[in-house]
Structures are given as structure tokens and as C-alpha cells.
Amino acid sequence: MRTYLDCIPCFARQALDSARLETEDRRIHEQVMRDTLSLITRMDFRQSPPAMAQKIHRLIRDRTGVHDPYRDLKHRFNKMALDLYPELSRRVEASADPFETALRLAIAGNIIDLGVKTGLSEAQIQKAINRSFTAPLHTEIVRQLTDAIPSAKQILYLGDNAGEIVFDRLLIEQMPREKVTFVVRGQPVINDATIEDARIAGLTDIVTVIENGSDAPGTILEDCSQEFRDRFEQADLVIAKGQGNYETLSDVDKNIFFILKAKCTVIARGLGCEVGEMILRKSKVSGGVVHFA
């Protein structure tokens, strides 16, 4: 997915939010914004939004010397999600269709995206959970995903954000875990999940977890490690979670199930949906061109 002009205000807001998390020094805030705006003037709009976000967050880390400015927030949302986990797990197991219920909750967890909204409250997360049980979902693609799992030999599940990955755990627990490899970012960026978050969420106890070797808030294949690229190539089922993974992989020549909430007008317009809608889409490759069901 390419970058659009509508992405620019989001880049600027995200840079300022991050700078303010890292320091109270207004001189640094101003310098970060000037540097960010300078980067934007030179950006290649043919690249995906996470490619630009990667450059911006590298710049901010260089300016402030803070390696992981969102670390405390990530711990907060990991704890919040883990506190919810026992009750959500009971709801999954008690439901008529545990897989679909877990899938709905995994999509609801995608609201924990501090690149889109830094000031996210527990009440907003609970509202997303409550809505997920009755929100429309493409039943035919749910069936396709359900059918694809038993026949898959290697399932690659690309995670997104800290806290959110606890919701992903609910879905993974409905899969044959010996087939699943869960993927986190190689370095901290925004509130994207790292290996530390996967351990906290309990994912390292139930499936293989690997890092992708990149500090982009998405999956830019050419920026990832060889180990990850080999796993990606070999996987016969890829589940890509969240907007960043959709933005970076929606043009990739591979069958992928994307699960996310559409959280901005650019994504909603591209998917033909409303902002806030729960999304399950499957890419279809035909003659090297990627389409979506």
C-alpha cells in the first residue's frame, strides 16, 4: 500500500506524541517536529506508511536517546489485557463457536494502537470488546480461514501491538499450536509488540515466537531478517494482524488473511468500509496481481 497525503497529519501527530513521551524539553519537541517535517518533504509516496514511520521513530530515538519511549504504556496495556484474559477465555470456551468468538476478540484487541490514539482508555477497550460479539463479519471468509487451518502445515501469525497480543492468544489457543509461529518486531517502535511483550502475554509458553528483525511498525519484507523471510516464504497460511501489517503486505504476492479494525479514513477507503469496522479479508493472487475477497 502506498502513502497518501491524508497520512501526513498522522505522521506529524505521532512524532509529537512520541517526543512528549520521551522528554518534557520543548526545544527537543520543536527539533523533532522540524526534523519530521523535513523528512516528510523528501518522502517517497510509493512506499507504505510504516516505511515513513520507521524513519521518524529512528530520528526521535536519535534525538532523545530513549530506546523504547512506549515501554511503560506497553506494560500498562499488557497488564490490562491480562486482567481481562480469564473472563474472555471463559466466554470463548462457553460460546457456540469458540473459534469465531476468539477471532472477534482478536480483532477487537486491535484497538490498542497507540500510533493511532495515544490516550486510549480501558472503557474504550471494553466498548470494543462488547461490540465485537455482534458486529458484522464476513462469514464466508471466516469459513475459509477455519477450513485453511487444519490443512496448513506451517502457520505464521504476524502480531501487532503490546496488550493486543493477549487477545491474539485467545485465537491461537483455538489453533493447532504446534503449527503456529508467532512473530513480533525486532526492535521497539511505538507500542508494537516485542519478544518481551510476548513473554509477558504468555505466548512464548504456548507457541514458537520469533522476531522479524525490523524496527518498522509493519512487515517490510526487505527490511526483515533472513530467518523471518524464510519462515514467511515457507508458511502455507499467513495471518497478518493490524493496520501496519496490512499496509506493508497488502500488495505482496502471497495468500494472506488480514484481520484488523479499520482505524483511519485511508484504510477504510482502501477496504471499502467504514472507520471502526471489523475487518477479515483474504488476499487472492491471480497472475501476480493481489485482489481481496
C-alpha positions in Angstrom: 0.0 0.0 0.0 1.3 3.4 -0.9 1.3 6.5 1.3 -1.4 9.2 0.8 -1.5 12.9 1.6 -4.0 12.1 4.4 -1.2 10.2 6.1 0.9 13.3 6.7 -1.0 14.8 9.6 -0.9 11.4 11.3 2.9 11.3 10.9 3.3 14.7 12.5 0.9 14.0 15.4 2.7 10.6 16.0 6.1 12.3 16.1 4.9 15.0 18.6 3.2 12.4 20.8 6.4 10.3 20.9 8.6 13.2 21.6 6.4 14.3 24.5 6.5 10.8 25.9 10.3 10.8 25.9 11.1 14.3 27.3 9.5 17.4 28.6 12.1 19.5 26.9 10.1 21.8 24.5 13.3 22.5 22.5 13.5 18.8 21.6 9.8 18.7 20.8 10.4 21.6 18.3 13.5 20.0 16.8 11.7 16.6 16.4 8.9 18.3 14.6 11.2 20.3 12.3 13.2 17.2 11.5 10.0 15.2 10.9 8.5 17.8 8.6 11.8 17.9 6.7 11.7 14.1 6.3 8.1 14.4 5.0 9.1 16.8 2.3 11.5 14.1 0.9 9.4 11.1 1.4 8.6 8.6 -1.3 4.8 8.3 -1.6 5.2 4.9 -3.4 6.4 3.4 -0.1 4.0 2.3 2.7 3.1 4.5 5.7 5.2 2.2 8.1 8.3 2.9 6.0 8.0 6.6 6.8 7.0 5.9 10.4 10.2 3.8 10.8 12.3 6.8 9.7 10.5 9.2 12.0 10.9 6.9 15.1 14.5 6.3 14.4 15.0 10.0 14.2 13.2 10.5 17.5 15.3 7.9 19.3 18.5 9.5 18.0 17.3 13.0 19.2 16.3 11.8 22.7 18.5 8.8 23.4 15.4 6.9 24.6 15.3 3.4 23.2 11.7 2.5 24.0 9.6 5.5 24.9 6.4 3.5 25.0 7.7 0.8 27.3 5.6 1.9 30.4 2.5 2.2 28.2 3.1 -1.2 26.8 3.4 -2.7 30.2 0.2 -1.0 31.2 -1.8 -2.4 28.3 -0.3 -5.8 28.7 -1.5 -5.9 32.3 -4.9 -4.5 31.3 -5.3 -7.2 28.7 -4.1 -10.0 31.0 -6.6 -8.9 33.7 -9.3 -9.3 31.1 -8.0 -12.6 29.7 -9.5 -15.1 32.2 -13.1 -13.9 31.7 -12.6 -13.6 27.9 -11.2 -17.1 27.8 -14.3 -18.4 29.6 -16.5 -16.6 27.2 -14.7 -18.1 24.2 -15.0 -21.7 25.6 -18.6 -21.2 26.6 -19.7 -19.8 23.2 -21.4 -21.8 20.4 -18.5 -21.2 18.1 -15.3 -20.7 20.1 -13.1 -20.1 17.0 -15.3 -17.2 15.7 -15.7 -15.7 19.2 -11.9 -15.8 19.6 -11.4 -14.3 16.2 -13.9 -11.5 17.0 -12.0 -10.7 20.2 -8.6 -10.8 18.4 -10.0 -8.1 16.0 -11.4 -6.1 18.9 -7.9 -6.1 20.5 -6.6 -4.2 17.5 -8.0 -1.0 19.1 -4.8 -1.0 21.3 -2.9 1.0 18.7 -1.1 4.0 20.2 0.2 5.1 16.8 -3.4 6.0 16.1 -4.6 7.1 19.5 -2.2 7.6 22.4 -4.9 8.4 25.0 -6.8 5.1 24.9 -8.9 4.2 28.0 -9.9 0.9 29.5 -13.6 1.9 28.9 -12.9 2.2 25.1 -11.3 -1.2 25.1 -14.3 -2.7 26.9 -16.6 -1.0 24.4 -14.7 -2.5 21.5 -14.9 -6.0 23.2 -18.7 -5.6 23.7 -19.3 -4.5 20.2 -17.2 -7.3 18.7 -19.7 -10.0 19.7 -22.4 -8.6 17.4 -20.5 -6.6 14.8 -20.8 -7.8 11.1 -18.1 -10.1 10.0 -17.6 -11.7 6.6 -19.0 -15.2 7.3 -17.6 -16.8 4.1 -14.1 -15.7 4.9 -14.4 -16.9 8.5 -15.3 -20.3 7.0 -12.3 -20.1 4.6 -9.9 -19.3 7.5 -11.4 -22.1 9.6 -11.0 -24.5 6.7 -7.5 -23.4 6.0 -6.1 -24.1 9.4 -6.4 -27.9 9.6 -4.7 -28.4 6.2 -1.9 -25.9 6.8 1.5 -27.3 7.7 3.1 -24.0 8.9 1.0 -21.1 10.2 2.7 -17.8 10.5 0.8 -15.3 12.8 2.1 -11.8 12.5 1.4 -9.9 15.7 0.9 -6.1 16.0 0.7 -4.3 19.4 1.5 -5.0 23.1 -1.7 -5.7 25.0 -3.4 -6.7 21.8 -1.3 -9.8 21.6 -3.1 -11.2 24.7 -6.3 -11.1 22.5 -4.3 -12.9 19.8 -3.5 -15.6 22.3 -7.2 -16.3 22.6 -7.4 -17.1 18.9 -4.1 -19.0 18.8 -5.4 -21.3 21.6 -8.1 -22.3 19.1 -5.5 -23.5 16.6 -3.1 -26.5 16.5 -0.3 -24.7 18.3 2.5 -27.0 17.1 1.9 -25.5 13.6 1.9 -21.8 14.8 4.9 -19.4 14.8 4.1 -16.0 16.3 6.1 -13.0 15.0 7.0 -9.8 16.9 9.0 -6.8 15.9 12.8 -7.0 16.1 13.2 -3.6 17.9 10.8 -1.3 19.8 8.7 1.1 17.7 5.6 2.8 19.0 3.7 0.2 21.1 4.3 -2.7 18.7 5.0 -6.0 20.5 8.5 -7.2 21.0 9.7 -10.5 22.4 9.5 -9.1 25.9 5.8 -8.4 25.4 5.3 -12.0 24.0 6.8 -13.4 27.2 4.5 -11.2 29.4 1.5 -12.3 27.4 2.3 -16.0 27.8 2.7 -16.6 24.1 6.3 -18.0 24.5 4.8 -20.7 26.7 2.4 -22.0 24.1 3.9 -21.4 20.6 7.2 -20.7 18.9 7.8 -16.9 18.9 10.4 -15.2 16.6 11.4 -11.6 15.9 11.2 -10.2 12.4 14.5 -8.3 12.7 13.0 -5.0 11.8 12.0 -1.8 13.7 9.2 -0.8 11.3 5.6 -0.7 12.6 4.6 -3.2 10.0 6.3 -6.0 8.0 8.6 -4.6 5.3 9.9 -7.8 3.9 13.2 -6.4 2.5 13.9 -4.9 6.0 13.3 -8.2 7.9 15.8 -10.8 8.9 16.6 -13.8 6.6 15.2 -16.1 9.2 11.8 -14.3 9.1 11.8 -14.1 5.3 12.5 -17.9 5.1 9.6 -18.6 7.5 7.3 -16.2 5.5 8.2 -18.0 2.3 7.7 -21.5 3.7 4.4 -20.7 5.5 1.3 -22.0 3.8 -1.0 -19.9 5.9 -0.2 -16.3 7.0 -2.4 -14.4 9.4 -1.4 -10.7 9.4 -2.8 -8.7 12.3 -3.4 -4.9 12.3 -3.1 -1.9 10.1 0.7 -1.8 9.9 0.8 -5.4 8.6 -2.0 -4.7 6.1 -0.3 -1.5 4.9 3.0 -3.3 4.2 1.7 -6.7 2.9 -1.5 -5.9 1.0 0.5 -5.8 -2.3 2.5 -8.9 -1.6 2.1 -11.9 -3.9 1.0 -14.4 -1.3 -2.3 -15.7 0.2 -2.7 -13.9 3.5 -5.7 -13.5 5.9 -5.7 -9.9 7.2 -7.5 -9.2 10.5 -7.8 -5.7 11.8 -10.0 -2.8 12.8 -10.2 0.0 10.2 -9.0 2.9 12.2 -8.5 5.7 9.7 -10.1 7.0 6.5 -7.2 5.9 4.3 -7.6 2.3 5.3 -11.4 2.4 5.3 -11.4 3.9 1.8 -9.0 1.2 0.5 -11.0 -1.6 2.0 -14.4 -0.1 1.1 -15.7 0.0 4.6 -16.4 2.5 7.4 -13.9 3.7 10.0 -14.2 1.4 13.1 -15.4 -1.6 11.1 -14.1 -5.1 12.0 -12.2 -6.5 9.0 -11.3 -10.0 7.9 -10.0 -10.1 4.3 -8.2 -12.8 2.3 -5.8 -11.8 -0.4 -6.2 -13.7 -3.7 -3.2 -13.9 -6.1 -4.0 -14.0 -9.8 -1.3 -13.5 -12.4 0.9 -11.8 -9.8 -1.9 -9.3 -9.0 -3.2 -9.2 -5.5 -7.0 -8.9 -5.0 -9.2 -9.1 -1.9 -12.2 -11.2 -1.0 
